[in-house]
Amino acid sequence: MTFGEQPAYLRVAGDLRKKIVDGQLPPHTRLPSQARIRQEYGVSDTVALEARKVLMAEGLVEGRSGSGTYVRERPVPRRISRSGYRPTGGATPFRQEQADGEGRGTWESSSEQSEASVAVAERLGIDPGDRVMCTKYLYRESGEAMMLSTSWEPLAVTGRTPVMLPEEGPLGGMGVV
């Protein structure tokens, strides 16, 4: 591989992704077998397997035990509105949407302290390098990943308060707004 060239598994994944997006491999179609990918692209079993793993991680295909790997149905995009309005109860917009629409949404989050990058500091009106709480969220609906979000709160404002860790404590999940 020459400098700047993509690894083989990413090239194979990219070509298969293009076939899925272009409709050459429509939903519910079985992805070519590992042996077929190996033969068609002139790659090893490991490269073929890693390419399929990339497509699975992107949610484009799903493995069915004993049957193979299949192209997934593409979800229909839906509009999600966000506003600063908080009805009584103070739910975040995602939680409010789930309550209003009887959704099955869940989320995972992890928080850790870090230093504000130049871009984050500019958005928060603080100095680069100031301490912030960085919380990363993965939102799911019906078990499927639907949205990623990252928030930063300046610890000079939230440190040693009930909202220092946005998803814990007496105000967990209420947000800092």
KOLMILO-853649 format. One record per residue: residue in one letter; z, y, x of N, C-alpha, C in turn. Coordinates in steps of 0.02 Angstrom, whole numbers, padded with zeros to 5 digits, always signed. Layout:
BEGIN
AZYXZYXZYX/...
***
This chain:
BEGIN
M+00000-00059+00042+00000+00000+00000+00000+00062+00045/T-00045+00107+00031-00048+00168+00071+00002+00219+00043/F+00018+00269+00085+00066+00320+00065+00042+00356+00002/G+00088+00364-00046+00072+00400-00107+00042+00356-00161/E+00026+00294-00145-00003+00248-00194+00053+00217-00235/Q+00039+00207-00300+00089+00177-00344+00098+00103-00327/P+00159+00077-00336+00169+00006-00327+00126-00033-00376/A+00108-00094-00358+00062-00135-00399+00089-00145-00470/Y+00154-00157-00477+00181-00171-00544+00174-00110-00590/L+00179-00049-00562+00170+00011-00602+00098+00022-00622/R+00052+00004-00577-00020+00009-00593-00037-00039-00649/V-00012-00101-00645-00025-00151-00698+00006-00127-00763/A+00069-00105-00761+00102-00080-00822+00064-00022-00852/G+00039+00023-00809+00001+00081-00833-00063+00061-00868/D-00098+00011-00841-00159-00012-00873-00144-00045-00940/L-00092-00087-00942-00074-00120-01005-00050-00069-01056/R-00012-00018-01033+00011+00035-01078-00048+00071-01109/K-00098+00086-01067-00158+00121-01092-00193+00078-01146/K-00197+00012-01135-00228-00032-01184-00188-00033-01249/I-00123-00029-01244-00080-00028-01304-00091+00038-01342/V-00087+00094-01307-00094+00160-01337-00164+00169-01367/D-00215+00144-01332-00285+00151-01356-00302+00103-01412/G-00257+00055-01427-00269+00008-01481-00306-00055-01460/Q-00322-00063-01396-00353-00125-01373-00305-00184-01379/L-00240-00169-01376-00188-00219-01389-00147-00192-01447/P-00168-00207-01509-00133-00179-01568-00065-00212-01579/P-00024-00181-01622+00042-00210-01637+00037-00283-01658/H+00087-00321-01638+00094-00393-01653+00047-00437-01611/T+00007-00407-01567-00036-00445-01523+00005-00471-01464/R-00009-00533-01445+00026-00562-01388-00001-00531-01324/L+00044-00508-01281+00026-00481-01216-00003-00539-01174/P-00051-00526-01131-00076-00580-01089-00018-00614-01052/S-00025-00678-01042+00027-00716-01008+00035-00693-00935/Q+00089-00712-00905+00101-00695-00835+00045-00721-00791/A+00022-00782-00805-00032-00812-00766-00097-00773-00775/R-00109-00751-00836-00170-00713-00851-00168-00644-00817/I-00110-00611-00819-00102-00547-00785-00113-00557-00710/R-00084-00608-00683-00090-00623-00611-00164-00631-00593/Q-00200-00670-00634-00271-00683-00621-00314-00620-00631/E-00303-00585-00686-00344-00527-00703-00335-00469-00654/Y-00273-00458-00631-00260-00401-00587-00254-00421-00514/G-00256-00486-00499-00251-00508-00430-00183-00493-00399/V-00130-00505-00438-00062-00490-00416-00019-00554-00417/S+00041-00548-00391+00087-00605-00390+00123-00611-00457/D+00158-00668-00466+00199-00678-00526+00252-00624-00531/T+00281-00606-00475+00334-00555-00474+00308-00489-00500/V+00249-00469-00478+00218-00406-00500+00204-00409-00575/A+00177-00464-00599+00162-00472-00670+00226-00468-00711/L+00279-00500-00688+00343-00499-00723+00372-00428-00725/E+00371-00393-00668+00399-00325-00665+00359-00278-00709/A+00293-00286-00714+00252-00244-00758+00273-00254-00831/R+00284-00316-00850+00306-00330-00919+00375-00300-00931/K+00420-00303-00881+00487-00274-00888+00483-00199-00900/V+00436-00165-00866+00427-00093-00875+00408-00078-00948/L+00360-00116-00974+00338-00105-01043+00393-00121-01093/M+00435-00170-01078+00492-00185-01122+00543-00128-01120/A+00556-00102-01061+00604-00047-01055+00579+00015-01091/E+00515+00024-01095+00486+00081-01130+00483+00070-01206/G+00498+00009-01227+00498-00007-01298+00430-00021-01327/L+00380-00032-01284+00312-00045-01308+00301-00118-01326/V+00338-00163-01295+00330-00235-01308+00399-00266-01316/E+00401-00325-01347+00463-00362-01354+00451-00435-01337/G+00499-00466-01305+00494-00536-01288+00522-00578-01344/R+00487-00632-01359+00511-00680-01409+00521-00747-01373/S+00582-00769-01373+00600-00829-01336+00555-00888-01355/G+00524-00917-01304+00482-00975-01313+00413-00960-01340/S+00399-00896-01355+00335-00880-01386+00293-00832-01344/G+00324-00787-01308+00287-00740-01267+00311-00669-01278/T+00269-00623-01256+00285-00552-01261+00233-00520-01306/Y+00256-00481-01355+00212-00453-01406+00217-00377-01409/V+00161-00346-01427+00159-00273-01435+00198-00256-01498/R+00242-00207-01492+00284-00186-01548+00247-00138-01593/E+00268-00137-01655+00243-00088-01704+00266-00019-01681/R+00222+00029-01682+00241+00096-01660+00277+00131-01717/P+00336+00159-01703+00373+00192-01757+00337+00254-01781/V+00346+00269-01844+00317+00330-01872+00363+00387-01853/P+00336+00438-01819+00379+00495-01800+00407+00529-01862/R+00468+00552-01857+00496+00590-01912+00527+00653-01885/R+00527+00703-01926+00553+00768-01905+00629+00766-01905/I+00658+00791-01851+00730+00797-01847+00745+00871-01836/S+00784+00899-01880+00799+00970-01873+00866+00980-01839/R+00871+01032-01801+00933+01049-01767+00950+01121-01781/S+01012+01133-01796+01033+01202-01806+01105+01210-01784/G+01127+01270-01779+01196+01284-01761+01242+01280-01821/Y+01213+01273-01881+01254+01270-01942+01298+01208-01942/R+01361+01218-01954+01408+01162-01958+01442+01164-02026/P+01428+01116-02070+01461+01115-02135+01536+01100-02125/T+01574+01107-02178+01646+01092-02172+01653+01022-02145/G+01700+01013-02101+01709+00949-02067+01683+00954-01996/G+01638+01001-01982+01616+01015-01914+01574+00961-01881/A+01542+00918-01919+01502+00865-01889+01445+00893-01847/T+01427+00858-01795+01369+00878-01755+01306+00866-01797/P+01249+00898-01781+01189+00889-01821+01168+00816-01829/F+01172+00776-01775+01153+00706-01779+01198+00669-01829/R+01263+00680-01823+01310+00646-01869+01299+00669-01940/Q+01286+00734-01950+01274+00759-02017+01211+00728-02047/E+01157+00723-02007+01095+00691-02031+01108+00619-02051/Q+01148+00585-02012+01163+00515-02028+01201+00510-02093/A+01249+00555-02104+01289+00555-02166+01245+00573-02226/D+01202+00625-02218+01160+00647-02273+01108+00595-02293/G+01080+00561-02244+01026+00514-02258+01049+00442-02261/E+01114+00430-02263+01141+00363-02262+01110+00323-02205/G+01102+00356-02148+01071+00324-02090+01118+00274-02057/R+01092+00237-02011+01129+00187-01975+01135+00207-01901/G+01142+00271-01890+01141+00296-01822+01205+00283-01783/T+01197+00269-01720+01253+00262-01674+01234+00298-01610/W+01282+00306-01566+01267+00337-01503+01314+00311-01450/E+01292+00317-01389+01332+00300-01331+01335+00363-01289/S+01391+00372-01256+01396+00431-01212+01437+00414-01151/S+01423+00451-01098+01464+00446-01038+01469+00516-01008/S+01531+00534-00988+01544+00600-00960+01568+00595-00889/E+01547+00643-00848+01574+00648-00781+01568+00720-00756/Q+01615+00737-00714+01614+00804-00685+01562+00807-00629/S+01529+00864-00625+01480+00874-00571+01475+00949-00557/E+01431+00966-00511+01419+01036-00495+01356+01058-00530/A+01357+01119-00556+01300+01146-00592+01241+01157-00544/S+01183+01132-00563+01122+01146-00525+01103+01218-00539/V+01053+01243-00504+01030+01311-00516+01007+01320-00588/A+00968+01271-00614+00942+01276-00682+00999+01275-00734/V+01046+01229-00725+01103+01224-00772+01145+01288-00768/A+01159+01311-00708+01200+01371-00700+01166+01431-00735/E+01101+01436-00728+01065+01492-00759+01072+01489-00835/R+01065+01429-00864+01070+01421-00937+01141+01436-00962/L+01192+01418-00922+01261+01428-00943+01290+01496-00922/G+01253+01532-00881+01278+01597-00859+01336+01590-00810/I+01332+01539-00768+01384+01527-00717+01350+01525-00648/D+01389+01516-00596+01361+01512-00529+01341+01441-00512/P+01285+01432-00477+01267+01365-00453+01326+01336-00412/G+01340+01273-00424+01395+01240-00389+01460+01241-00427/D+01465+01284-00481+01526+01283-00522+01533+01214-00554/R+01595+01194-00566+01608+01128-00595+01590+01128-00669/V+01556+01075-00690+01537+01066-00760+01552+00994-00781/M+01560+00984-00846+01565+00916-00873+01495+00900-00898/C+01466+00848-00871+01399+00826-00891+01407+00764-00935/T+01383+00768-00997+01387+00711-01043+01316+00691-01062/K+01301+00626-01052+01236+00599-01069+01243+00556-01131/Y+01197+00566-01178+01198+00530-01242+01135+00489-01251/L+01143+00431-01282+01088+00390-01305+01100+00380-01380/Y+01057+00407-01422+01063+00400-01494+01019+00343-01517/R+01045+00304-01564+01007+00247-01591+01007+00251-01668/E+00953+00227-01697+00950+00219-01769+00926+00148-01783/S+00964+00113-01823+00951+00042-01837+00943+00002-01772/G+00984+00020-01722+00984-00015-01659+00931+00006-01610/E+00883+00047-01631+00828+00068-01588+00843+00136-01557/A+00830+00143-01492+00840+00208-01460+00794+00258-01492/M+00821+00317-01509+00780+00368-01542+00782+00436-01507/M+00834+00448-01467+00839+00513-01436+00887+00510-01377/L+00871+00548-01325+00915+00557-01268+00936+00630-01267/S+00997+00642-01245+01021+00711-01242+01071+00716-01185/T+01072+00774-01153+01121+00787-01100+01151+00855-01114/S+01218+00858-01109+01251+00923-01118+01293+00939-01057/W+01301+01003-01044+01343+01027-00989+01390+01079-01017/E+01454+01071-01003+01503+01121-01022+01537+01146-00959/P+01542+01212-00951+01576+01239-00892+01651+01223-00895/L+01677+01192-00843+01748+01174-00843+01793+01236-00840/A+01766+01293-00819+01805+01354-00820+01823+01372-00893/V+01782+01349-00941+01794+01363-01012+01830+01304-01045/T+01806+01243-01034+01832+01185-01070+01885+01145-01033/G+01891+01155-00967+01938+01116-00928+02009+01124-00955/R+02045+01068-00957+02115+01067-00981+02122+01088-01053/T+02068+01078-01093+02071+01091-01165+02055+01026-01201/P+02066+01023-01267+02050+00961-01304+01976+00943-01305/V+01932+00989-01285+01860+00973-01285+01833+00961-01215/M+01877+00953-01167+01853+00942-01098+01808+00880-01095/L+01828+00826-01129+01786+00766-01135+01759+00767-01207/P+01695+00785-01217+01668+00798-01283+01676+00742-01335/E+01679+00680-01314+01683+00625-01362+01753+00593-01366/E+01803+00624-01335+01870+00596-01336+01919+00647-01360/G+01979+00625-01375+02033+00670-01394+02030+00689-01467/P+02073+00736-01488+02079+00754-01559+02016+00788-01586/L+01975+00817-01544+01914+00849-01566+01852+00810-01546/G+01860+00747-01528+01804+00706-01506+01747+00706-01556/G+01687+00720-01531+01628+00720-01573+01616+00783-01613/M+01661+00831-01608+01654+00893-01647+01609+00943-01612/G+01600+00936-01548+01557+00982-01511+01597+01043-01488/V+01567+01080-01443+01600+01137-01412+01578+01202-01445/V+01524+01202-01483+01495+01264-01511+01548+01305-01546/
***
